Amino acid sequence: MIESFAERIREAAARRRPLRLRGGGTKDFYGDALRGDVLDVGGHAGIVAYEPTELVVTARGGTRMNDLESALSENNQILAFEPPHFGPDATLGGCVAAGLSGPRRASAGALRDFVLGVKLIDGRGQALSFGGQVMKNVAGYDVSRLVAGSLGTLGLIAEVSLKLAPKPHGETTLRLEAQQARALELMNRWAGQPLPVSATAWHDGELTVRLSGSAAGVTAAAARIGGAARDEQFWNSIREQSDAFFSGPEPLWRLSVPSTSPPLELQGRQLIEWGGALRWLKSSENPKAVRDAAKRCKGHATLFRAADKTAGCFSPLEPALARVHRELKSAFDPAGIFNPGRMYPEA
Amino acid sequence: MGAALPVVRALREFLPERAILHEEEDTRPYECDGLTAYRQLPMVVALPETEEQVRRVLQACSSLKIPVVPRGAGTGLSGGALPPGDGVLLSMAKFMRVLRIDPLARVAVVQPGVRNAVVSELAAPFGLYYAPDPSSQIACTIGGNVSENSGGVHCLKYGLTLHNVLGVRGFTIDGEPLQLGGEAPDSPGYDLLALAVGSEGMLFVVTEVTLKLLPTPQCARVIMASFDDVEKAGAAVADVIAAGIVPAGLEMMDRPATHAVEQFVRAGYDLEAAAILLCESDGTPEEVEDEIARMQTLLTRAGATRMTVSRDEAERLRFWSGRKAAFPAVGRISPDYYCMDGTIPRKRLGEVLRFIAALEKKYGLRCPNVFHAGDGNLHPLILFDANNSDELHRTELFAAEVLEKCVEVGGTITGEHGVGVEKINQMCVQFRPPELELFHAVKRAFDPKGLLNPGKAVPTLARCAEYGRMRVHGGQLPHPELPRF
């Protein structure tokens, strides 16, 4: 199958015809233009190697996330970054290309932190291998992590190796009442203490916190934090954006900011995750006002879901960075055929 | 003579005289880094003190088209800071300030010449610390750690430098400012921060680093477990991981290594054991008690012949002192030693150790092993005498075979020390020409003229072709099934 992908890519490159790399299509909403002939990677599926005692799994790009995560679950292991699926057809390659992480991000790390290796087909139709199946590897530039979050603009993700984590022995979710400023302070203070906080979320006067770890550690921390128990399913509804907060016709903005940034004065509704560092905004606010607010806090704003994307999904790059992006794009994809314009006009 | 050099004249326009070294007596201390087998006198050493001076050094070198090699404390083990004989060694030693510690946000903003251990010392009053702890942490700098993506004995649980650096600021060779990452959890566009960490000073020069601080665990205890067989110790490691435990540290040393260390630091290691494991648990007292008990059960079942759990912080540090002093200890029992850094899938440990034992006989050289067992990173230490040219030659062949074995079993030639000049030939074994070509293209995206640390980390295809021929002609080709070029 790799060879047929490579052949298709070489043909497209020769004719300079854009290709739209696609796993399960669950994240078609994300990013700018969807251009080109669909190259469906979903059929290239399956776990290639999984050795639970090595804490590493290697699977093909088209592997369904549901299949992957159930195989891990049988061995009491998880993907610690809790990637959102946004639908049952979500694939591993799609998740890595999108580079999105879920509720555990602030405590466990981001998707890119867990990528150990990729097999990639570049824009010349060459199958390339970067990184590997081991946790420590500094041979060559870290191309596998560069590919994470590149929205399929650098190559077709044929195979990925990920670091795994054991499923926590104990887990409990608590709900406290707190106004936004107080909630931000609590989230930051908890993160600076040796507490097993694995997720936080705030919305509309309600702060929800999840504790994960050894049963003894979770019980002790729960007693310190206080609050009332809440259903664990809450985290899934935040991760998959099925919670009522995410419904409604207004655009959904994702603001990534330093966790101690004060409450953002923007019109619309907000939901905060990741200890204060991720601010979801449901709002018809002027895009420039949203981007400026993020920039004032040294963060950035992404137009995550919207019918009208004329403002561009991603914050514009400084000229020096834009140049590096162009150069990297042409190094991987000289004919510019992979998902052109999905991230930036230049990538 | 050096004073007449055009680059010296250019540097004098903005650097004080004391910040420009070009006489041999002044440049001699910079001729090598921690890999002393490779030495080269730099044409000039520049010691800027401000970001603006760094920018101008780079611009001056770029316009004169002469190479620049950045250097931190020079503790690197792969020759990454080996100076250019025809260029400028850019020492970042004067960038020693911790600019800001924000305890609520849990970040430290530091200059690249700050020593690794200083960050944790300054964060300690806030109950915070910086997790990556390479063994050289009292001397090595944060800038060097970023260049090499340094690890340490706690990275199984807390990650490498990559996982603990939030942002870097610096300049391209043309003096253009770059900010990658920052205090927000991510940045728009490609993850260039991931590319920058571990790039061995080849892409741009870092002048400021934002580090993530973690809450200091309330308590930590370590188990020292003895095994009468190295492979049993390896199997015990797999059992601990399979039970869903991620220990804060999980290290192995074989008998030759414990014997070398014990003479030097008296860590209290069991000298009868074929191998010892150090298994650390950290967290709240409840968590640690629970995890230590579970690990003891698992280690007993795996055949541990003796176990000691640290009773207090002093004893815990003493158990670790031996592991952290392993390299200097080996330096005392042999005139020279050559440290390797391959990583392997843990399940292949027994096979690789038997392979190394066979090579000890083949080359007539001793090779104690210290091993970051949790993450599969091996540090075999070949003992030799550099004054004996045949021993040096045998050492190089020995090391090359070990690194190529690591690749063969699905691992890598370097886990944390970097490629530098040392492992550049083995890059030809780990990567094929299209991948190496892409690495060169990545470098060009940042450094189109190829002036930053040229010739390091990524071999040219011509060099690989030469290496391939040499190994075939020498009759040394260990794995004829691997593609060569």
Interface residues (C-beta under 8 A of the other chain):
Chain A: E51 P52 T53 E54 L55 V56 N76 Q77 G99 R105 A106 G109 A110 R112 D113 D122 R124 Q126 L128 S129 F130 G132 Q133 V134 M135 K136 N137 V138 A139 G140 Y141 D142 V143 R145 L146 A148 G149 S150 L154 A165 P166 K167 H169 N188 R189 A191 G192 Q193 P194 L195 P196 G213 S214 A215 A216 G217 T219 A220 A221 S256 V257 P258 S259 T260 W274 A277 L278 C297 K298 G299 H300 T302 F314 S315 P316 L317 E318 A320 L321 V324 H325 E327 L328 A331 F332 M343 Y344 A347
Chain B: D102 P103 L104 A105 R106 F126 G127 L128 E148 N149 G151 C155 L156 G159 L160 L162 H163 T172 E176 P177 L178 Q179 G182 E183 A184 P185 D186 S187 P188 G189 Y190 D191 L192 A194 L195 V197 G198 S199 L203 P215 T216 P217 Q218 A238 D239 I241 A242 G244 I245 V246 G283 T284 E286 E287 E289 D290 E291 T343 I344 P345 R346 K347 H372 D375 G376 N377 G410 G411 T412 I413 T414 G415 E416 H417 G418 V419 K423 M427 Q430 F431 R432 P434 E435 L438 F439 A441 V442 K443 R444 A445 F446 A457 V458
